[in-house]
């Protein structure tokens, strides 16, 4: 029973903000910015990993997963958020480093790091 519950731990952890994680190569952190990161919890094969950034004086936000740029958003949606959504099925099971780099109109950058954890598919036990 205990072993089975450990399989669902990554689903519960989902995406976790990592404020003290090291920066990706080529990034410069400017933690004085006002950008705020929000991340959805849980990433299973039929779901989507979602994150969005909001704040003042943001010109664009680039989203990275495992060091690769996945999306750059130059306009906020109707709620004033720079949003990112990605199918969880694109990720292999396990933890993935992710970040959102918000660039202000003056050119200063703020890196906001988080983690996306995809749970492995669990097959039901045969009880027959």
Buried (B, 14 or more C-beta within 10 A) or exposed (E): EEEEEEEEEBBEBBBBEBEEBEEBEEBEBBEEBEBBBBBBEBBBBEBBBBBBBBBEEBBBBBBBBEEEEBBBBEEBEEEEBBBBEBEBEEBEBEBBBBBBBBBBEEEBBBBBBBBBBBBEEEEEEEEE
